Amino acid sequence: MENQKKRQAAYMKRSLLDQGYLDEQFIHLEELQDDANPNFVEEVVKLFYTDSARYVRNIELALENGPYDFARLDNMMYQFKGSSSSIGARRVKRQCSQFQEYCNAKNIDGCRNIFQGVKQEYATLKTKLETYFQMER
């Protein structure tokens, strides 16, 4: 039973990498995990969730009504992208970059539309990682 769960977790991680949800940064995080800190990766990812919820909330508020401060929006998304990058959240990071491109073009409708994609990718990744960590336990 224990080996089966580990195999399922390994298969799921490979799938997340193959589908582009995660990149090599996630593997690097796992390499830092050891017997002294067996939940290191899960703890780092939980910090990512906490930070991400704050970033999403702040960006949502900034997108609500004008005038729009595109430099501020870009900076908030830059922070979210950095946080995403730190755990290897490849698809989230890509959506964040597209949001920044719309900020640079001062395209508020583009920002709003792609932000839905950012939130969707984040929610999907969170669900998948929660399943992965349950398998790992």
C-alpha angles and dihedrals in degrees: 000000000000092000091047091055091049091050091049090049091049091049091049092050090050089050092050090051094045092049092050098246090120135025136200092287089075089055090050089053090051090051088060091056116096142158091280090057107021095166097046097120094045090050092050091049091049089055087051089054091051093048092044094053089054093047092049092049093049093047091048090053092048091051095050102083138001156281086079121213101210093182089056092045090049091050093050091049090046088058092047090049091051092050090048091049092052091065096035097253093164101175093044090050091051092052090048090055091052090051089053090052089056089049090053089051089047089233107153094180090053090049092051093047096047091044087065086057091049090053093045094050090046093050092047093049092047091053092047094047092048088055091046093052091048088056091048093056 
